[in-house]
Amino acid sequence: METTTGKVQLAFMMSLDGFVAGPGHTMDFMDGTTVRDGVHRELIESTGAILAGRDGYDSTGGDLRPYGGAWSGPIFVLTHHPEDVRTADGATVLSCPVEEAVRIGLDAARGRNLQVFSPTIGRQLLQLGLVDEIDVHVAPVLLGDGVRLYDAPGGELVHLARSGDDPRLAERLRYRPAPSVPRVRRSQSRPSTGSTSGTNP
């Protein structure tokens, strides 16, 4: 649904195993992860409006601050239950078909991109053919649980093409487990008082 200048863009940091948020929409997996110089500035400058989902928005306590507060502009929260949304300055609640939400967001973006902050909305838009671009940055972590980038059991295969590249070419990513990071199961209990080993809850 690209306009003359603005795109509908899905932009996410994703774990290597395909999660864009941890359980409960936690985002701490991104802590300490960096991206190529200039990427954040490019995304901030090209984004005119944001379309968010209810679950992700609620996980921020109604205080969504894209790019650490470096971006400002209209934010739209799409929900089936608008009556109990806790809104903040700059956020507008929508309860309408997703196609209408995209039209509203693109109008508000004023020629820049509408960035979609919800994988659930993103899935619907992909199925409707309304996504112009997917911009994913793979964090060097494995989460094992959380919110997937594209979760559509029984859904159709979605082929993707990269600009200027052979669309059949698979991306090569090479990692090794970092020996300095303890690999601990989330279900493992915290160490008792006096233990010198560290674990994640």
Secondary structure, DSSP 8 states (H G I E B T S, - for coil): ---SS--EEEEEEEETTSEEE-GGG--GGGTT----TTHHHHHHHHEEEEEEEHHHHHHTTS---GGGGT--S-EEEE-S-GGG----TTEEEE-S-HHHHHHHHHHHHTTSEEEE--HHHHHHHHHHT---EEEEEEES---SSSEESS--TT--------TTS-TT----------TTS----TTS----TT-------
